Amino acid sequence: MEKLTNKEEEIMHALWKLKKAFVKEIMPLLPEKLHYNTVSTTIRKMETKGFVKHIAYGKTHQYLPTISKEAYRKGYMSKTIDHYFENSYKNVVSFFAEEEKISVDELREIIELIENKK
């Protein structure tokens, strides 16, 4: 799966939230104000990449995501863990522990979740 650019991800988050939308409905949900043509061009590129499809209403298009947020997250995380952590989830957890981004209590919760799955 191809990774989306930051701008494309922002648009996808808006589409995931709205389920389907016209460009003018997406624009207010974006963190930075972009020109209509910029958003429209970006969405058409995303459609070429296979992340979005459209329904035509004359000259206007309504866009829908073709991939769920969960499926994209799973692919993105798998690729990130493979590239930056030698495909080791232990290395991921260690990284967050060293960066003090995860507490001991949170680690205990994770262990409990894993043990309960067994």
C-alpha positions as CSV (number, residue, x, y, z in Angstrom):
1,M,0.0,0.0,0.0
2,E,1.3,3.4,-0.9
3,K,1.7,6.0,1.8
4,L,-0.4,9.1,1.6
5,T,1.3,12.6,1.9
6,N,0.4,14.7,4.9
7,K,-2.1,16.7,2.9
8,E,-3.7,13.6,1.5
9,E,-3.9,12.1,5.0
10,E,-5.7,15.2,6.3
11,I,-8.2,14.9,3.4
12,M,-8.7,11.2,4.1
13,H,-9.4,11.9,7.8
14,A,-12.1,14.3,6.7
15,L,-13.5,11.8,4.3
16,W,-13.5,9.0,6.9
17,K,-15.4,11.3,9.2
18,L,-17.9,12.4,6.6
19,K,-18.2,9.0,4.8
20,K,-18.8,10.8,1.5
21,A,-18.4,14.5,0.6
22,F,-18.0,17.1,-2.0
23,V,-14.8,19.2,-1.9
24,K,-16.6,22.2,-0.4
25,E,-17.7,19.9,2.6
26,I,-14.2,18.6,3.1
27,M,-12.5,22.0,3.2
28,P,-13.8,23.2,6.6
29,L,-12.5,20.0,8.3
30,L,-8.9,20.6,7.1
31,P,-6.4,21.9,9.7
32,E,-5.0,24.5,7.3
33,K,-7.0,26.6,4.9
34,L,-6.4,25.4,1.3
35,H,-7.7,26.7,-2.0
36,Y,-10.6,24.8,-3.5
37,N,-8.5,23.8,-6.6
38,T,-5.7,22.5,-4.4
39,V,-8.1,20.2,-2.5
40,S,-9.8,19.1,-5.7
41,T,-6.5,18.3,-7.4
42,T,-5.2,16.4,-4.4
43,I,-8.4,14.3,-4.2
44,R,-8.1,13.4,-7.9
45,K,-4.5,12.2,-7.3
46,M,-5.8,10.1,-4.3
47,E,-8.3,8.6,-6.7
48,T,-5.6,7.7,-9.1
49,K,-3.7,6.0,-6.2
50,G,-6.9,4.0,-5.4
51,F,-7.8,5.6,-2.0
52,V,-10.9,7.5,-3.2
53,K,-13.6,7.0,-5.7
54,H,-16.3,9.4,-6.9
55,I,-20.0,9.7,-7.9
56,A,-20.5,12.2,-10.7
57,Y,-23.4,14.6,-10.5
58,G,-23.0,16.5,-13.8
59,K,-19.7,18.4,-13.4
60,T,-19.6,17.9,-9.6
61,H,-18.1,14.9,-7.9
62,Q,-18.9,13.5,-4.5
63,Y,-15.9,11.5,-3.1
64,L,-15.9,8.4,-1.0
65,P,-13.0,6.6,0.7
66,T,-12.2,3.1,-0.8
67,I,-10.1,2.1,2.2
68,S,-11.2,2.1,5.8
69,K,-9.2,4.1,8.4
70,E,-8.5,0.8,10.2
71,A,-7.1,-0.9,7.0
72,Y,-4.9,2.1,6.2
73,R,-3.7,2.3,9.8
74,K,-2.8,-1.4,9.8
75,G,-0.8,-1.1,6.6
76,Y,0.9,2.1,7.6
77,M,1.9,0.7,11.0
78,S,3.2,-2.6,9.6
79,K,5.3,-0.7,7.1
80,T,6.6,1.7,9.8
81,I,7.4,-1.1,12.2
82,D,9.2,-3.0,9.5
83,H,11.3,0.0,8.3
84,Y,12.1,1.7,11.6
85,F,12.0,-1.1,14.2
86,E,13.3,-4.2,12.4
87,N,9.8,-5.6,12.4
88,S,9.9,-5.9,16.2
89,Y,7.0,-4.8,18.3
90,K,9.3,-5.1,21.3
91,N,11.5,-2.4,19.7
92,V,8.4,-0.2,19.3
93,V,7.4,-0.5,22.9
94,S,11.0,0.1,24.0
95,F,11.2,3.2,21.9
96,F,8.1,4.7,23.5
97,A,9.3,3.7,27.0
98,E,12.7,5.3,26.4
99,E,11.0,8.5,25.1
100,E,8.7,8.4,28.1
101,K,5.6,8.3,25.9
102,I,4.2,5.3,27.7
103,S,3.9,4.7,31.5
104,V,4.4,1.6,33.5
105,D,0.7,1.5,34.2
106,E,0.0,1.6,30.4
107,L,2.5,-1.2,29.9
108,R,0.7,-3.3,32.5
109,E,-2.6,-2.6,30.7
110,I,-1.1,-3.8,27.4
111,I,0.2,-7.0,29.1
112,E,-3.2,-7.6,30.6
113,L,-4.8,-7.2,27.2
114,I,-2.4,-9.7,25.6
115,E,-2.9,-12.2,28.4
116,N,-6.7,-11.9,28.2
117,K,-6.5,-12.6,24.4
118,K,-4.9,-16.0,25.1
